[in-house]
Amino acid sequence: MGSDSATRTLAAIPAFNEEVAIGSVILRCSKYVDDVLVVDDGSEDRTADVAMMTKAILIQHRENLGKGAAIQSALRHARANSYAAMVLLDADGQHDPGHIPELLGPVVRNEADIVIGVRKRSTSRMPLYRRFGQRALDYLTAFGTKGHLTDSQSGYRALSRTAIESLDLEEKDFSIESEMIMEARDKKLRIAEVQIQARYDVDGSTKKPFSHGFGVVDRLLRLIAVRHPLLIFGALGAILFVAGIVLGLVALDTYKRAPELAIGYSFLVVTFLIIGGLSTFTGIMLNVLPPTIVRTLRTRGK
């Protein structure tokens, strides 16, 4: 561990109602980094009190704003205090702090800007619904970033000084993990992976898994639609437009065989052509809008 700003490292722990586990997580992290930061995201228990007893740095949100908001607070603190690297990990003990040196290694050696802890070796102990949801979100994130990562939803990750300075994140909830990857891809940051062990007998999530999963999917689709509008709106518009043309040809063929207007087919043809055209136009317009306007649209869509 270093002592000056050029080498100082930080472990940042977003926490919500984690009084049972937070103390041991902080103490174990302190063996591997210079400072430990706890971002208490509006906890209703003694999470903040326990963090202060361990002498960790504490940032408190007055209300529960979401994991993404806690990570944004951690990034602001890391930027303001010129840390060379930062590790993000969960407060419930699911992530083993013993892996911190492995995650920091590629960052310290200047081989990567973001290092993600891949839970591959422990997926056999992951509940089936979580394994399925994780894979679905992995593929959706890969679709949005045009590049595949083994475990895009892992919250255990290390960030270099370059990543700390350049990441400009806005998501407030768990979708921030995918947003971070999308932002990193856009800014040409180097991403690496290391394998870790994770525990699933300590899952303290306060969110219902299915509603949480659908919420993340909804935010991911919004992110992809705004960041890559032609990918979403353009593809959808093209599909609908082609479908309209095909139905139009069917309607013409029907009219030739029996000179009566096929009202059902005609209605679908007009609907598909109009929606397809509007969707394609929307994709093109969003694709050429200045980034400042796109950012405003993203904010209003939350």
N, C-alpha and C positions, 0 to 999 in steps of 0.2 A: 504494500500500500504506500502511496506517495503522500507528500505533505504539502507540495505547492500546487497551484492551479493547473500546471501543465500535466500533472499525473494523478490528481485526486479523482477518486471514484465514489459513486453514490449508488446505494440500493434504495429504490423508491417502491413503496408498498401502498397501493390503494386499499382502503379498508372500510368496511361497513358492518358494524355489529360483530366484531371479531375479538372480543375481550379474552376469550379462552385461549386462542392460539397466538395472538399478535406478539405477546412478550417473548415467547421462545423463538419465533421467526426473526424478530429484531436481533436478539442476542446471537443467533447463529449467523445472521448476515454480517454482523459487525466484525466477525473473524476475517472477512474477505474484502471489505471495502473500508474507505476512510470515514464515510458518514452514512447513516441510515435515515431516510425520510419516510414518515408515515403521513399519508393524506387521508384524514378521517372524513369520510364523505357523509356527514350528517348522522353519525351513529347514535342510536338511542340507548346504548349500554356504556360500559366503562372502557371502551377501546382507547379513547384519548388519554384517560388517566393512566392506563397501563403503559401506553407509549411514553408518556412523560416520566414515569418511574424508571424506564430503561434509558432515559436521557437521549432518546431519539429526537431528531428534528420533527416538529409537528406542524402541519397545516390543517386547519379545520374548516370544513364547509358548514354553513349554518343549517343547511338542509341537504337531503340526499339528491344529488344532481346526476349521479350515474358514474360508472367506471371511467368512461371517456373523459368526463370533466375532471376526475381525479388525476388521470394521466396528464391532462393538459396543465394542471397545477404543478405536477412534478416536473414537466418540461420547462415551465417558466422558472421554477426554482433552480433547476440545473443550469439554465442559460444565465440567469442572474448571478450565479455563484461560480461560473466558469469551470464546471467539472469536465474532466477529460473524457469520462465515460459514465454511463448510467445503466443499471440493471433494473428491470421491472419484474416484479413477481407478486403472486397472490398472498394474501394475508392469512389464509386458512390452513396453511401448512401443506397444501397440495404440492407445492414446488419445493424441492429440497435445496436449501441454500448452499449445500455442498457442491452444487453444479456451477456456482457463480464463477469460479476461475476458468471453467471450460467455456462459458459464454463470453467472458471478457477476453479470453486469449486472442481470438482473431481480431478483435477491436484494438487491443494493445499492440499487436504486431502489424497493425495497419493493413490487414487483409480483408476487412469488412467494415461496413458502417452500421449494419443491423445484423445481429445474430439471434436466430430463433431456436428455442429449445424444443426439439421434436420429441413427442411422447410416443414414438413408434414402439419402443421396447416394452411399453406398459399398456398398450391398447387392449391386450387380452383381458385385463382387469377392468377396463372401462365399461360401464353399463352400455348395453346394446343400443339403446335409443341415443345415447351421447355419441357413440361411435358412428352411427348412421348420420346424425346431424352434423358432426364434425366433417365427415367426408363430403356431404352435400355443400357445406359452406366452403370447404377447400376448393371444390370444383367451380363454385360460383365466383369465388375470389380469383381463381385462375382465369376464368372467362373475362373478368373485368380488368385484369392486369396483363393478359396475354402472356402469362408465364406461370408455370406450376411450382408450388412449394409443397413440401410434404405435410406440414401442419400449420396452415395459415392462421388458425384460431388460437394457437398457443400464446398465452399471455406472458410466458417466461421468455424474456428477450433482453439483449444488451444493445445499447446505442452508443455510437461514437460521438465525439464532439461535433463532427460535421452533421450527423443526423439530428442531434439535439438542437443545433442552430437552424437547420433547414426545414424540419418538419413543421408544417402549418396545419394542424388538425382541428376539426370542428365537431366531429361526432361526439355525442354525450354519453352513449351507452356502449355495449359490448362490440358494436360494429366498428369501434375505433381500431380494433386490431386489423381488420381488413383495410380500413381507410389508411392506416399507417403503411401498409404494403403498397397500396395504390399510389400514395404520395411518394414513397421511396422509388418506385418504378418510374414515375413521371420525372423525378429529379435525378435519375441515374445513380442512385445510391447502391452500394454493393451489399447484397444480402447473402448471408451464409446460414447454415444449419448445423446444430450439434445435437446428438441424441441425449435425452435425459430420462430419468425415472420420475413418475408422478404417482401420487396417492389418490385413490378415489373413495377411501373410507372416511375422508374428512371433508367431503363436499358440503360446504355450508351455504350454498346458494339459496337466496331468499326468493328467487324467481321460479315460476312454474316452467318446466323445461320446454313444453310445446309452445306456449305463448311467447316465451323468451326467444325460442328458435325462429318462429315466424316473424317476430319483431326485428331480429337481426337480418333475416332475409329481405324484409321490406326495405330496411335502410340500405342494404347492399345494392338492391336493384335501383334505388334512387341514386346512389353514388355512381353506379355504372352508367345510368341513363344520362346523368349530367356530365360526367367526365368523358364518356364515349357515346355521344348521342346518336351518331350514325350507326353504331353497333346495335343499338336498341330500336330507336325510332325508324332509322333507315331500313333495317332488316324487316321490321314489322310492316312498314309501309310497302316494301317490295313484295312481301308475301301476300298482303291483302290486295295489292294492285294486280298481281298475276292471277290471284283467285277471281277477281272481278272480271278480268279478260276471259278466263276459262269459262266462267258462268255465262258471260255474254255470248261466247261462241255456242254454248249449249242452248241458250235462249233463241239465237238466230236459227240454229238447226231445227229446233222445235217449231219455230214459226214457219219455216219452209215446208215442213211436213204437214202442218195443220195451221193455216193462216189465222191463228188467234194469238193475241198477246199473252205470253206467260207472265202474269203479274208477279208471282212469287220470285221467279228467276230475275225479272227486271228490277224488282226492289233490291234484291241482294247485289245485283251488278252495280247499281247506282251507289248503294251503301258502301260496298267494298272499295269501289274506285274513289269515292270522296274521302273515306277514312284513310285509305292507303296513300292518296296524294297528300292529305294534310299531315300524316305521320312522317312521310318522307321530307316534306317541306320543313316541318319542325326540327327534324334531325339535322338538316342542312343549316338552318338558322342558328341552332344551338352550337353547332360545330364552328361557326365563324364568329360567334359573339366574343367580345373581349373577356378575359378571365375575371375581371372585377364584376361584370354583370352576372357571369355564371356563378360566382361565389355568392352573390346576393340571392339568386334563385335557389341555391342549395340551402341557404339559411332560412328562407321563407318556407321551404318544403318540409321543415322539421315540425 
